[in-house]
Amino acid sequence: EDQVTQSPEALRLQEGESSSLNCSYTVSGLRGLFWYRQDPGKGPEFLFTLYSAGEEKEKERLKATLTKKESFLHITAPKPEDSATYLCAVQARGGATNKLIFGTGTLLAVQP
Amino acid sequence: NAGVTQTPKFRILKIGQSMTLQCAQDMNHNYMYWYRQDPGMGLKLIYYSVGAGITDKGEVPNGYNVSRSTTEDFPLRLELAAPSQTSVYFCASTGRVGDVTNEKLFFGSGTQLSVL
């Protein structure tokens, strides 16, 4: 069964304290792995797509990496505005129409 | 562009009542989706549509119905509401399927539904 597990469930950082979020997945052939950011009371917002092991994507203080079993979202020198829930999702190869399997998310709080 | 618009934002239903959650997008996207999000659970796909007149079941379709008469609108119907349908519902759309490097979902801001 295709599955996505995110850890930790919650993470509290001081401003400027770098860290990483983990997304482990089991899927019958990975077509794509997606990272989304979700602010309270809002819908998820797209961050990155990764689709081959070794690939890296960067956006401001965020960098996403991918291996054959997991993805990491590295946050460098975070700011309070980076506080949000970060969702990971995978799409299996052969899956139709962009149906995604989502993890439960990591709630990140960055304190000033 | 407004993107994906969902109404209402909040709703309280009594057990057995019915309602329709509205979703509209102005990006001319063919693909539209309904997800529900429960505390401690990942987003679960309820129904999806690949174009006007074409819909299909997702992972958790029981108790819901959809229709897609236009490209813009994708309403979700709850018949005989049950407490298990208390959740936050998100509508999403995408215009590109086939090139995974350019696929991304655009989400609405959600409808918080309580069934009491």
Interface residues (C-beta under 8 A of the other chain):
Chain A: V4 R31 G32 F34 Y36 G41 K42 G43 P44 E45 F46 T49 Y51 L87 A89 Q91 T97 N98 K99 L100 I101 F102 G103 T104 G105
Chain B: V4 Y31 Y33 G40 M41 G42 L43 K44 L45 Y48 V50 G58 F90 A92 T94 V97 V100 T101 E103 K104 L105 F106 F107 G108 S109 G110
